[in-house]
Amino acid sequence: MQRLVLAKRPTRQLTQEHFRLEEVAPPGPQDGALLLYPRFMSVDPYMRTRMQPEGYGYISHWMSGSVLSGYALAEVMDSRLPGWSRGDWAVGHLPMQEWVAHDGHGLRRAPAGTPPLAWLHPLGMTGFTAWLGMQLLGKPSPADCVLVGAAAGAVGSIAAQLARKAGARVIVTAGREDKRAWLRSIGFDHVLDHRAADFSEQLRHTTPEGLTLDFETIGGSAFAAAIDAMRSGGRVVVCGLVSQYQQEAPRRAPHNMARLGERGVAVIPFVAPHFERHFETFLDEMSPLVTSGRLHWRLDTMQGGLEAIPGALIGLFDGDNLGKRIVAL
């Protein structure tokens, strides 16, 4: 069988040469284990941080030769584990390889009544990240004016809808016109281009009263524009800084970061693995939104198996996805 490994660590831009497919013997059925056939693999920006030699201590790092892994939806092909049956859908963090023998620890069964692929997006780690940052930590209300950057992506699209559901005024951004068109199609009225040269001016014009909550996913100049627009006593939930993941260290904060302190703005960084205890509450709140169709979610599915994963990941940093990127294996 094939598996995908990190051929060498990148220092700047990620390219195909940083990945390698290997041929290894496949696992067989084992006592006390599941034999899984991964069908879909989630591809996410945080994967780039796992390739760094240091920093990002909340998750283990990949070294040269490491087998890559990700959140995946797999079919159970053989079960010698109580409570699991052939044909079940298993969701969890799995190695990027064609067959996986797994002891079941950390896996969830995708239950009947929800689309299995929902467990890679609104009911999976991207949905959980959005819910944590917006609902649990951001706590939006009708009194808020909220900015969500990269809102046509996996996390941003869910976070923006949660803010709107809470009654807040929501401004969303996307870097391509087709993404902005999709955001308008699902009901957002204030849709900006965070790549525009005059983005800061557009944001000030759209929010003359100032922002009270920034759900930050981009970093760089987009973050600097949000800082300029923040109202005194507001808060910034730092979900990610995707524009900086491919830069060489040191990564620098926006030039106007001091204004957050001057205005008494609370900065709330978080990483999802530190909040696993809230996952059941997240599912209780989000599952009805998914099954009722009240939550819009979109998959950006690439074909081609393991060989397609490097290009799928590289493309995320060029912004070529619309919705949650996954790869069909």
C-alpha positions in Angstrom: 0.0 0.0 0.0 1.0 3.7 -0.3 1.5 6.2 2.5 2.4 9.9 2.3 5.4 11.2 4.2 7.2 14.5 4.7 10.3 14.2 2.5 11.9 17.3 4.0 10.9 20.2 6.1 10.0 23.5 4.3 11.6 26.7 5.3 9.3 29.0 3.3 6.8 28.1 0.6 5.5 24.6 0.6 6.1 22.7 -2.7 5.6 19.2 -4.1 9.2 18.3 -3.3 8.5 18.4 0.4 6.3 15.3 0.1 7.0 11.7 -0.9 4.8 8.6 -1.4 6.2 5.3 0.0 5.2 1.7 -0.6 4.8 -0.4 2.5 3.1 -3.7 3.4 -0.5 -3.2 4.3 -1.9 -4.2 7.8 -4.3 -7.0 8.1 -7.1 -7.8 10.5 -5.9 -7.8 14.1 -7.5 -8.9 17.4 -8.8 -6.0 19.3 -8.6 -3.6 16.4 -10.4 -2.2 13.4 -9.2 -2.4 9.8 -10.0 0.9 8.2 -10.1 2.1 4.7 -9.9 5.9 4.7 -12.3 7.4 2.1 -11.8 11.1 2.7 -9.0 13.2 4.2 -9.4 16.7 5.6 -6.7 19.1 4.5 -6.1 22.1 6.8 -3.8 25.1 7.2 -2.5 23.9 10.7 -0.7 21.1 8.9 1.9 23.6 7.7 2.6 24.5 11.4 3.4 20.8 12.1 6.3 21.0 9.7 8.0 23.8 11.7 11.1 22.8 13.7 9.9 24.7 16.7 6.9 26.6 18.1 3.3 25.6 17.9 3.7 23.4 21.0 0.1 22.4 21.2 0.6 19.6 18.7 3.4 17.2 17.7 5.8 18.2 14.9 6.5 16.2 11.8 10.1 15.5 11.0 11.6 14.4 7.7 10.3 10.9 7.1 7.3 11.3 9.3 4.0 9.8 8.0 1.6 12.6 7.6 -1.8 12.5 9.3 -5.1 14.3 9.3 -8.8 14.2 10.3 -10.4 11.5 8.1 -13.6 9.6 7.4 -12.9 5.9 7.0 -15.0 2.8 6.3 -14.7 -0.1 8.7 -13.7 -3.1 6.6 -13.1 -5.5 9.5 -13.9 -5.2 13.2 -12.5 -7.3 16.0 -13.5 -4.6 18.5 -16.7 -4.7 20.5 -19.3 -2.1 19.4 -18.0 -1.7 15.9 -19.2 -3.5 12.7 -18.1 -3.8 9.2 -19.6 -0.9 7.2 -19.5 1.6 10.0 -18.1 5.1 9.3 -15.3 6.0 11.6 -14.1 9.6 12.1 -10.8 10.6 13.7 -7.2 11.5 13.3 -5.6 8.9 11.0 -2.3 8.4 9.1 -2.3 9.3 5.4 -2.2 5.8 4.1 -4.4 3.4 2.2 -5.2 1.0 5.0 -5.1 1.6 8.8 -5.2 -0.9 11.7 -6.6 1.1 14.7 -7.4 0.2 18.3 -10.4 2.6 18.2 -9.1 5.1 20.8 -10.1 8.6 19.7 -12.4 7.5 17.0 -16.1 8.4 16.7 -18.7 6.5 14.8 -20.6 8.8 12.4 -24.2 8.1 13.5 -27.2 7.6 11.3 -29.2 10.7 10.7 -26.3 13.0 9.8 -24.4 13.0 6.4 -21.1 11.2 7.1 -19.1 14.0 5.4 -20.6 16.5 7.9 -18.1 15.0 10.4 -15.2 16.4 8.4 -16.7 19.9 8.4 -19.5 21.4 10.6 -19.5 18.5 13.1 -15.7 17.9 12.8 -12.6 19.8 13.9 -13.2 22.8 11.7 -16.7 23.2 13.0 -15.5 22.7 16.6 -12.8 25.3 16.1 -15.4 27.8 14.8 -17.8 27.1 17.6 -15.1 27.4 20.3 -13.7 30.7 19.0 -17.0 32.3 18.2 -19.6 30.8 20.6 -17.6 29.8 23.6 -15.0 32.5 23.7 -16.3 35.3 21.5 -19.8 35.2 22.9 -21.5 37.4 20.2 -24.7 39.2 21.0 -27.0 41.6 19.1 -24.9 44.5 20.5 -21.8 43.3 18.6 -20.3 44.3 15.3 -18.3 41.3 14.2 -15.6 40.8 11.6 -14.8 37.3 10.3 -12.0 37.1 7.8 -11.6 34.3 5.2 -15.3 33.6 5.7 -15.7 31.4 2.7 -13.2 28.9 4.2 -13.9 26.0 6.5 -13.7 27.7 9.9 -14.7 31.2 8.9 -17.9 30.1 7.2 -19.2 28.4 10.3 -18.0 31.2 12.7 -19.7 33.9 10.6 -23.0 32.0 10.7 -22.8 31.5 14.4 -22.3 35.2 14.9 -25.2 36.0 12.7 -27.4 33.5 14.5 -26.6 35.3 17.8 -28.0 38.5 16.3 -24.7 40.4 15.7 -24.0 42.6 12.7 -21.5 40.6 10.8 -18.9 41.8 8.2 -17.2 39.0 6.3 -14.2 39.0 4.0 -12.9 36.8 1.2 -10.1 37.2 -1.3 -11.9 36.1 -4.5 -15.1 37.2 -6.2 -16.6 33.8 -6.4 -16.1 33.4 -2.7 -17.7 36.7 -2.0 -20.6 35.8 -4.3 -21.1 32.6 -2.3 -21.1 34.5 0.9 -23.8 36.9 -0.5 -25.8 33.9 -1.7 -26.1 32.6 1.9 -27.3 35.9 3.2 -24.3 38.1 4.2 -24.8 41.7 3.2 -21.4 43.2 4.2 -18.8 41.3 2.1 -15.4 42.8 1.6 -12.1 41.8 -0.1 -9.4 41.6 2.4 -6.8 41.6 -0.4 -7.9 44.9 -1.7 -5.4 47.8 -1.4 -8.0 49.9 0.3 -9.4 47.2 2.6 -8.7 49.3 5.7 -10.6 52.2 4.2 -13.5 49.9 3.2 -13.7 48.4 6.7 -13.8 51.8 8.3 -16.5 52.9 5.9 -18.6 49.8 6.6 -18.1 50.0 10.4 -18.1 53.7 11.3 -19.1 52.7 14.8 -16.1 50.4 15.1 -15.8 46.6 15.6 -16.5 45.0 18.9 -15.3 41.5 17.9 -12.7 40.3 15.4 -12.5 36.6 14.7 -9.0 36.6 13.4 -7.9 34.0 10.9 -5.6 35.8 8.5 -3.0 37.9 10.2 -0.8 40.4 8.4 -2.2 43.5 6.8 -5.8 42.3 7.2 -5.3 42.0 11.0 -3.7 45.4 11.1 -6.8 46.8 9.4 -9.1 45.1 12.0 -7.0 46.6 14.8 -7.5 50.1 13.4 -11.2 49.5 13.3 -11.6 48.1 16.9 -13.8 49.9 19.3 -12.6 50.4 22.9 -13.4 47.5 25.1 -13.7 45.1 22.2 -12.2 41.7 21.9 -10.1 39.8 19.3 -10.4 36.0 19.2 -7.2 34.7 17.5 -8.1 31.6 15.7 -5.2 31.6 13.2 -2.7 33.7 11.2 -2.7 31.8 8.0 -1.0 34.5 6.0 2.1 34.0 8.2 2.4 30.2 8.3 4.8 30.1 5.3 7.1 32.9 6.5 10.5 32.3 7.9 10.9 33.2 11.6 10.7 35.6 13.2 7.1 36.3 12.4 6.2 39.8 13.3 3.0 41.2 14.9 1.1 43.9 13.1 2.8 47.3 13.4 -0.2 48.8 15.3 -0.6 46.0 17.8 -0.1 48.5 20.7 -3.5 50.0 19.9 -5.2 47.0 21.3 -3.8 47.8 24.7 -4.5 51.5 24.3 -8.1 50.7 23.6 -8.5 48.0 26.3 -9.2 45.3 23.7 -9.0 41.8 25.0 -6.9 39.4 22.9 -8.1 35.8 23.3 -5.9 33.2 21.6 -6.9 29.6 21.6 -6.2 26.2 20.1 -8.9 23.6 19.8 -7.0 20.6 21.4 -7.0 22.5 24.8 -10.9 22.5 24.8 -11.7 18.8 24.0 -13.9 18.7 27.2 -16.4 20.9 25.4 -16.8 18.6 22.3 -20.1 17.0 23.5 -21.6 20.4 24.2 -20.5 21.5 20.7 -22.2 18.4 19.2 -25.4 19.0 21.2 -25.6 22.6 19.8 -24.4 22.1 16.3 -26.1 18.8 15.3 -29.6 20.2 15.1 -28.3 23.1 12.9 -26.8 20.6 10.5 -29.7 18.1 10.4 -32.3 20.8 10.0 -30.4 22.5 7.1 -30.2 25.8 9.0 -26.4 25.8 8.7 -24.8 26.4 5.3 -21.7 24.3 4.7 -19.8 23.6 1.5 -17.1 21.0 0.7 -14.3 21.6 -1.7 -13.5 18.1 -2.7 -10.4 17.2 -4.7 -10.0 13.8 -6.4 -6.9 11.8 -6.9 -6.1 9.9 -3.6 -3.0 10.4 -1.5 -1.1 11.8 -4.5 -3.5 14.8 -4.6 -3.0 15.8 -0.9 0.2 17.9 -1.4 -1.4 20.0 -4.1 -4.6 20.3 -2.1 -2.6 21.6 0.9 -0.4 23.9 -1.1 -3.5 25.4 -2.7 -5.0 26.4 0.6 -2.2 29.0 1.0 -3.0 30.4 -2.4 -6.7 30.7 -1.4 -7.9 28.4 -4.2 -10.5 26.6 -2.0 -14.1 27.5 -1.6 -15.4 25.9 1.5 -13.9 23.0 3.4 -11.1 21.3 1.5 -11.1 17.5 1.6 -9.4 14.9 -0.7 -11.2 11.8 -1.9 -8.9 8.8 -1.4 
